[in-house]
Amino acid sequence: MTRRHFLAASASAIAVNASVAAEDNKRLFIGQIGSGHAHAAGKMAAIRSLPDLWQVVGLVEPESSLQSTVTKKAPYDGLTLMTEEQLLATPDLKAVAVETRVESSCATALRCLQAGKHVHLDKPGSLDHAEFKAMRLEAEKRILTVQMGYMLRYNPAFTLLIQAVNEGWLGEITEIDAAMGKLANEATRKEIGALPGGGMFELACHVMDIVLTLMGKPESVHPFSTPHGSDGVKDNQMAVLQYPKATAVIRCNHTDPFGGPRRRFNVTGTEGTFEILPLESGKVNLSLTQARGSYKKGSQSFQLEVPKGRYDLEFMDLAQVVRGEKKLAWDAAHDIALHETVLRASGVWSDA
């Protein structure tokens, strides 16, 4: 699929189709490798909340310090602790959720692909672009799916935004303004401080995924870092993504005490503006120069229903992909371009 050929179905349609598939087919076998990623527990909770679609066969915990306790607490309680070799050798295993720390996530995903399994790989995917690109191309060669763990793709407000842009509701896009920050505690500062790209690499990759879904790969990327702390952590970053007739400005501030409610995504075009604020709330402010679909000319604000499970729609969609009922709407070309852009926006990669 091309970058502009986005999944046309709404979030509710994904849920309905997944439900129908569950009635017609037996559950799919899935396992998880790692619990060290920030999203790991949430992903396992999502999978286990969909028992009609998925059956979890076991958990691999590569970090020895966690092995004795991880399966004694939710959402991993009661799961079989396995080695990676045991998991990948499980008969009829269809997919693996890779939730290790980013330093080892790409190599882990590659081994899963080489074993013939579809992969859900949490963001950002790798510290190294050559490694990431090779892994994604390997998946394409093997006709296997890698679903990156970018949950905004499935949020109903973003589903509508992507539809609006693809159908021309906003005219020609001229600017995008996005922010994703928070007030980092000491542990978070330590984690992002260990990453060359800081918070922009670890967190703002989510909004960059949407920017590239809407606009494709930028012509150039201009990173800025103005740290607030004295510990060397990249805690206050901005990037400007430049397109032929538009710019996208992305901020990632880990010193913002109101970072959560201030998270936003705004797209402006020659015929309208679409704002999501706060980011995952489903709250939309839409302004149009003419009526579009069921939305009137002028300004309007409305609330879309957001699923209780933050990651549920990801695994509903993945089930349909694994069953061969559809293709994932984001291909290797998108993921590779996004990974490069994230590194550039984080100040890790430049052409200088």
C-alpha positions in Angstrom: 0.0 0.0 0.0 1.1 3.6 -0.6 1.5 6.0 2.2 -1.8 7.7 1.2 -3.8 4.5 0.9 -4.7 4.2 4.6 -7.0 1.6 6.1 -10.5 3.0 5.3 -12.3 1.1 8.0 -13.0 2.9 11.2 -12.0 1.7 14.6 -15.5 0.2 15.1 -15.2 -1.7 11.8 -11.9 -3.2 12.9 -13.6 -4.5 16.1 -16.6 -5.9 14.2 -14.5 -7.6 11.6 -12.3 -9.1 14.3 -15.4 -10.4 16.2 -16.7 -12.1 13.0 -13.3 -13.6 12.4 -13.2 -15.0 15.9 -16.5 -16.8 15.4 -15.3 -18.4 12.2 -11.8 -19.4 13.2 -10.0 -20.9 16.1 -7.8 -18.7 18.2 -4.4 -17.7 17.0 -1.3 -18.7 19.0 0.9 -15.8 20.2 3.8 -15.3 22.6 5.6 -12.4 24.0 9.4 -11.8 24.4 10.4 -9.4 27.0 8.7 -7.2 29.6 11.2 -4.4 29.8 9.5 -2.1 27.3 7.3 0.7 28.7 4.4 -0.7 26.8 5.0 -4.4 27.6 2.5 -4.9 30.3 -0.2 -3.0 28.4 0.4 -5.1 25.3 0.0 -8.3 27.2 -3.1 -7.0 28.9 -4.6 -6.2 25.5 -3.8 -9.6 24.1 -5.3 -11.4 27.1 -8.4 -9.2 26.9 -9.1 -10.7 23.5 -9.4 -14.5 24.3 -11.7 -15.1 21.3 -8.8 -14.0 19.0 -5.6 -14.9 20.7 -4.2 -17.6 22.9 -1.0 -16.7 24.7 1.3 -19.8 24.8 4.0 -18.3 26.9 6.4 -15.5 27.9 10.1 -15.2 27.3 11.9 -13.0 29.8 15.5 -12.4 28.6 16.4 -10.3 31.7 17.5 -12.7 34.4 16.7 -10.2 37.1 13.0 -10.4 36.2 12.6 -14.1 35.5 11.7 -15.1 39.1 8.9 -12.6 39.6 7.4 -11.6 36.2 4.8 -14.4 35.9 3.6 -13.9 39.5 2.0 -10.5 38.8 -0.6 -9.2 36.4 -0.8 -9.2 33.4 1.7 -12.0 33.2 0.3 -14.1 36.0 -0.2 -17.8 35.2 1.8 -17.7 32.0 4.4 -20.3 31.2 7.9 -18.9 31.3 9.8 -20.2 28.3 13.1 -19.8 26.5 13.1 -18.1 23.2 13.9 -21.4 21.5 10.9 -23.1 23.1 8.6 -20.3 22.1 9.6 -20.2 18.5 9.4 -24.0 18.3 5.8 -24.0 19.6 3.6 -25.8 17.0 1.1 -23.4 15.2 2.6 -20.3 16.8 1.6 -17.4 14.5 2.9 -14.2 16.0 5.3 -12.8 18.6 5.0 -9.5 20.5 8.5 -8.2 21.0 8.6 -6.1 24.1 12.2 -6.1 25.0 14.2 -2.9 25.6 15.0 -1.1 22.4 18.7 -2.1 22.5 17.8 -5.8 21.7 14.3 -5.4 20.1 15.3 -5.5 16.4 17.6 -8.5 16.7 14.9 -10.3 18.6 12.3 -9.4 15.9 14.6 -10.7 13.2 15.0 -14.1 14.9 11.2 -14.3 15.1 10.9 -13.6 11.4 13.6 -16.1 10.5 11.5 -18.6 12.4 8.5 -17.8 10.2 6.5 -15.7 12.7 4.6 -12.5 12.3 5.8 -9.8 14.7 4.4 -7.0 16.7 7.4 -4.8 17.4 7.2 -2.0 19.9 8.5 1.4 19.0 11.0 2.9 18.0 12.4 -0.5 16.9 16.1 -0.1 17.0 19.0 2.3 17.8 20.6 1.5 14.5 18.9 2.3 11.1 20.8 -0.3 9.0 19.8 -3.0 11.5 16.1 -1.8 11.4 16.0 -1.6 7.6 17.5 -5.0 7.1 14.9 -6.5 9.5 12.0 -4.8 7.8 13.2 -5.9 4.3 13.7 -9.5 5.6 10.0 -9.5 6.6 9.0 -8.3 3.2 11.1 -11.0 1.6 9.4 -13.7 3.7 5.9 -12.2 3.2 5.6 -11.7 7.0 4.0 -8.8 8.8 5.8 -6.5 11.2 3.3 -4.3 13.0 5.0 -1.4 14.8 3.7 -0.5 18.2 2.3 2.9 17.3 -1.1 3.0 19.0 -2.2 6.4 17.7 -2.7 4.8 14.3 -5.8 3.1 15.8 -7.2 5.9 17.9 -10.6 6.9 16.4 -9.7 10.6 16.3 -6.6 9.8 14.2 -8.5 7.4 12.1 -10.9 10.2 11.2 -8.0 12.7 10.7 -6.3 10.3 8.2 -9.6 9.9 6.4 -10.1 13.7 6.3 -6.7 14.3 4.8 -6.9 11.5 2.3 -10.3 12.6 1.1 -9.2 16.3 0.8 -11.4 17.8 3.5 -8.6 20.1 4.6 -7.4 21.1 1.1 -3.7 21.2 0.6 -1.8 20.7 3.9 0.3 23.7 4.9 1.3 22.9 8.5 1.2 20.3 11.2 1.8 21.2 14.9 2.3 18.3 17.4 3.5 17.9 20.9 4.0 14.9 23.1 5.6 15.5 26.5 5.4 14.8 30.2 7.1 15.5 33.4 9.8 12.9 33.6 10.7 11.4 37.0 14.2 10.4 38.0 13.8 6.9 36.5 12.5 8.2 33.2 15.3 10.8 33.0 17.8 8.0 33.4 16.1 5.9 30.7 15.9 8.7 28.1 19.4 9.9 29.1 20.8 6.5 28.1 19.4 7.0 24.6 21.4 9.1 22.1 18.1 10.6 20.8 16.6 11.4 24.1 12.9 11.8 24.6 12.3 12.7 20.9 13.5 9.3 19.9 11.7 7.4 22.7 8.3 9.2 22.8 7.7 11.7 20.0 8.1 8.9 17.4 4.4 8.3 18.0 3.4 11.6 16.5 6.0 11.3 13.7 4.3 8.1 12.6 1.1 10.0 12.0 2.9 12.9 10.2 4.5 10.4 7.8 1.2 8.6 7.4 -0.3 11.8 6.3 2.6 13.4 4.4 5.2 10.8 3.6 8.9 11.2 4.1 10.0 14.8 4.6 12.5 16.5 2.3 14.6 17.6 5.2 14.6 17.4 9.0 16.0 20.1 11.4 16.5 19.0 15.0 16.8 21.3 18.0 17.7 20.4 21.6 17.7 22.9 24.5 18.1 20.8 27.6 16.6 22.3 30.8 18.4 20.0 33.3 22.1 19.9 34.1 22.4 16.2 33.8 23.0 16.1 30.0 19.6 14.5 29.3 17.9 15.6 26.1 14.7 16.7 27.9 13.4 19.5 25.7 13.5 18.9 22.0 11.9 20.2 18.8 12.1 19.1 15.2 11.0 20.8 12.0 10.1 18.4 9.2 10.1 20.2 5.9 7.9 19.4 2.9 7.6 21.1 -0.5 4.6 23.2 0.6 4.3 22.4 4.3 6.2 22.2 7.6 5.6 19.9 10.6 6.8 21.1 14.0 7.1 18.5 16.6 7.9 19.2 20.3 8.9 16.7 23.0 9.3 18.3 26.5 10.0 16.0 29.4 10.0 18.9 31.9 6.3 19.9 31.4 4.2 19.4 34.5 1.1 19.4 32.4 2.6 17.4 29.5 -0.3 14.9 29.4 -3.2 17.2 28.9 -1.2 19.5 26.6 -0.4 16.6 24.2 -1.9 17.6 20.8 -1.9 17.1 17.1 -3.1 19.9 14.7 -3.3 19.8 10.9 -4.0 22.9 8.9 -4.7 23.1 5.2 -6.1 25.5 2.7 -9.7 24.4 3.4 -9.7 23.5 7.0 -8.1 22.6 10.3 -8.3 19.4 12.4 -7.1 19.5 16.0 -6.9 16.6 18.5 -6.5 17.8 22.1 -5.6 16.0 24.3 -3.8 13.5 22.1 -5.6 10.3 23.0 -8.8 11.8 24.3 -10.9 11.4 21.1 -11.8 15.2 21.4 -11.7 16.9 18.0 -12.0 20.5 17.0 -12.7 20.7 13.3 -13.1 23.7 11.1 -14.1 23.5 7.4 -14.6 25.9 4.6 -17.4 23.7 3.2 -19.4 20.7 4.5 -17.6 17.4 4.4 -19.3 14.0 5.0 -21.5 14.4 8.1 -19.6 17.6 9.2 -20.9 21.1 8.6 -19.2 24.1 7.2 -17.6 26.2 9.9 -16.2 25.2 13.3 -17.4 22.3 15.5 -16.1 20.3 18.4 -17.1 16.7 19.2 -16.1 13.7 21.3 -15.4 10.3 19.6 -15.7 7.1 21.6 -12.2 5.8 22.5 -11.9 2.1 23.4 -11.1 1.4 27.1 -8.1 -0.7 26.1 -5.4 1.5 24.7 -3.8 -1.2 22.6 -6.8 -3.5 21.9 -7.4 -2.3 18.3 -3.8 -3.0 17.4 -4.2 -6.7 18.2 -7.7 -6.9 16.6 -6.2 -5.6 13.4 -3.2 -7.9 13.7 -5.5 -10.9 14.0 -7.1 -10.0 10.7 -3.7 -9.6 9.0 -2.4 -12.9 10.3 -5.5 -14.7 9.1 -4.9 -13.3 5.7 -8.1 -11.2 5.6 -6.3 -8.0 4.9 -2.9 -6.4 4.6 -1.5 -4.0 7.2 -1.9 -0.4 6.1 1.7 0.5 6.9 4.4 -1.3 4.8 8.2 -1.6 5.1 8.8 1.6 3.1 6.8 3.6 5.6 8.5 2.1 8.6 12.0 2.5 7.2 11.3 6.2 6.2 9.8 6.8 9.7 12.8 5.2 11.5 15.2 7.4 9.6 13.1 10.5 10.3 12.9 9.7 14.0 16.7 9.5 14.1 17.2 12.7 12.2 14.6 14.5 14.4 16.4 13.3 17.5 19.7 14.7 16.3 21.3 11.3 16.0 21.6 11.2 12.2 22.7 14.0 9.9 24.2 14.3 6.5 26.9 16.6 7.7 
